[in-house]
């Protein structure tokens, strides 16, 4: 009798949870801080500065996932009208992706030290051709094409300790010449709790400047007395030949993904904030980046909120800390971002942000492990809201099988998502209602 009652109770709870998620996605009811159990395509999240809890409202925890193989009944979930297909498998730590002007998909396999190129979509939904463009790189991540426009001459790659480039012309699937070092960067780091190693690269629309993101070496060490943090937690600006180094913006703990807004030409960043002051503090964020702007790290976060580990330090900076445009769930590791310029998705998606969320380790209840959408409403500015777009990488009991990293737009307007949990690339396409 007790077992029957328990079964019925469990079933009721499961039905209620599913019904709640469906209601969120249909009514656009907004949630603030949440976890994986509340993530579903179409759920709207709205986190504001007023929602921030006090530091240490919850105890810090190390709750990183132990990845499991994808269960037979698990598959990424997208909004109604969209479908998700498996594009490529058997990859080695697939990370950032960028689409070349001719439509080829470039992918950094960071641990392997190479960059691969995928071309086309066959009748089976898989690449028509795959090649290794370059090997022997040092934890490559950022990839971009220079000069901007339809006929680039170079592929730039962000190693963890340098920017290099290879000669390139449209259609090249293998580097036609040796790498040229353009600039040295502060290198190295670890994934958990600081020590960020990824380096992204974008160019200004006129091609005159190169922006390189360099994350902090630590979680929250004071830069005043830690020289290892020099030129870290910054966006660095260079000339495309590597000269003219200066700090474009600072106090950005880890701008993993960079993008240029297609209308305004502004630089945007997808940012990992600090850890170990509570489940819901501080939020990660996505924001346009102001030239000369200060974003708080390590002394402040999300405006003039002082980190308690640096109490009383640099009061002159408190009122200078810029509040980011869009606050997302804390600790979810917001990685690559882009502005959707394809034509396959419905018109209301044009110009919106898509960002890959790798997933949390510093929360009691997991969050992230998804691709989110930031509606831009055909403008140059975002509201303080975002929506879950592709979810389902976590099982109902909280086990993780997939971890989105990179996003890219195919020539047909579909959205590609790299996943270093399954070592694969997914393809999201719009099939209509």
Secondary structure, DSSP 4 states (H G I P E B T S, - for coil): -HHHHHHHHHHHHHHHHHHHHHHHHHHT-EESS--GGG--TT-EE-B-GGG---TTSS----------PPPTT---B--TTEEEEEEE-S-SSEEEEEE-TTS-EEEEETTTTEEEEEE---TTSS-SEEEEEE-S-SS--EEEEESSSSS-SEEEEE-SSEEEEEE--TT-SS-SS--EEEEE------SSSS------EEE-TTSS-EEEEE--SSSS--TTS-GGGTT-SEEEEE-TTS-S-EEEEE--TTEEEEEE-TTT--EEEEE----SS-TT-SEEEEEE--TT-B--TTTEETTTEE-GGGTTS-GGGGGGBPPPSEEEEETS-EEEEEE---SSS-GGGTT-EEEEE---SSSSS----EEEEE--TTSS---S-EEEEEB--B-TTS-B---EEEEEE-TTS-EEEEETTTTEEEEEEE---
